[in-house]
Amino acid sequence: MAADGGSPQDEEAIGAVMVRLARAFAGLSADGVADLYTADADWTNAFGTTRTGGAQIAAYLTELFADPHFAAGRPLGPPRADIRFLTPDVAVVKSYLERAGQQTADGATMAVRRNFSLKVFVRRPGGWRIASDMYMDARDDSTLDPAR
């Protein structure tokens, strides 16, 4: 927890939002997801799809979860997450999740998809909400020559 950090109750509240979101992905159900985001939240997935606001995010996730290629995958465990408070009312959560069996749009099975996300949480009346959410996949290739 940083000097500007939140309390243990803040960490618990943010953790509860993360658990609800993880359960939505694991259960392939976007029910209640809109409530986890601010009305003007920005969300971008690893393929560059962007949505704005909890309602649009939930609508997109409803379609995604219904897609048989996405639904073929399963989390290999709970996400690992680190919370960093920037101010008492703003926190950043970096998380990592592995998903096995997910398929690409052409039906090819991905052995293990390694996915990171970076979420900006803000304190709002009624609790902590996600204001920005960006996902990226880990890659095996590199632009840096390891022999250097």
N, C-alpha and C positions, 0 to 999 in steps of 0.2 A: 504494500500500500504506500503510495507516494505521500509527501507532506500535504498535498492538496487533496489527498485521497478520501475515499468514502469510508463509512463505518462497516463493521461486520454485517450489519443489517442491509446496507447497500449491496455488499458483495452477495449476500444471500438472495436479495431481490433480483439482481442481474442474473445470478445463477439459475433462478427459477424461470426466467424468460428463456435462457439458453436451453434448459431442460424441455420446456414446452415446444421450442422450435425443433430440437432434436427428435422429440416424440412425433412431431408432425411429419418429419422426413422419414423416420423409421416406420411409421404407420401409414405412410402415403395418404395423409389427410390434412388438408389445409384449413380445417375447421378451427376457428379462433386465431389463425395466424395474423389476420389483419390487425387485431388488437395488440400485437407485439410490436408493431411499427407505428411511427408517427404518421399523421395524415399526409405529410409531404416527404416522407422518407425516400431516399434513392437506393436502388437495389440493382446490382449488376452481377450476372453469373459468369462462369469461367469461359463462356462462349461469346460474351459481349452483349447478351440480351439485357436490356435495361427497362425497369419499371419504376414508377413513381407513386408513392403512397401505399398505405397498408392494403387498401381494397384492390389496387392493380396487382400488387405483389401476390396476394392471396389468390386472385383469379388466375394468374400465370401458374402458380404452384399447383392449383387444382388441375390444370391441363397437363402439367409436367408429371404429376403423380399418377395420372390416368394413362400416361404413355407407357406401353408395354416394355419399351427399351429401357426407360429409367426404372420402371417398377421391377425389372429383373434383378436389380442390384440390392444388396443388403449391407447395412453398416457392419463392420467387423468389431465394433465396440463403441462405447460412448465417445463423443468428441473430447479432445483435450483442449482446455481453454485457459488462457491467462488474462486476468483483468488488470488494467492499468488506469488509475484515476488521474485525469488531467486537471480537473477542478472538482469541487464537491458535487457538481451537477452534470459532469461530462466524464464518461469512461470509454476506453477502447478495449475491446475484447478480440484477441487473436486466437483462432481455434484451428484445429487440425482433425480431420476425419478420414478414415480409410473405408472404402466401399468396394465390395467384391461382387462380381457377376453383372455389373451394369453393362448395357449394350450401347453402342453408338447408333446413330440414326439408321445406318445401313444394316444393323443387326449383328455386327461383330462384337464379341464379348471382350470386355476389358478385364484382365485378370484382377488387378487391384487399382482402383482409382484413388489417388492421394490428393486430398482437397484441403486447401487453406481458406479461411475467411477472415476478414477484418471488419468488425462491427463498431460503429460509434453509437454509444448509448447516451441518452439525455434524460434527466429527471423531469418529469411532467407531473401535473396534478394527477393523482391516481397511480403513480409509480414510474418505473424506468421503462423507456421505450427505445427501440432501435431507430436511429435517424439516418443511418447510412450503413450499407451492407454490401461488401464486395467479395466475390469468390474467385479463386484461381486454382488451377491444378498444378501439382508439382510435376516437373518434367525430368526425364533422365538425361537429355542432351544438355550441352553447356556451351556458352560463348567464350568461356575462360579456359585457356589451355592449361590442364593440370600440371604439365611439365614445366611451367614457368616458375 
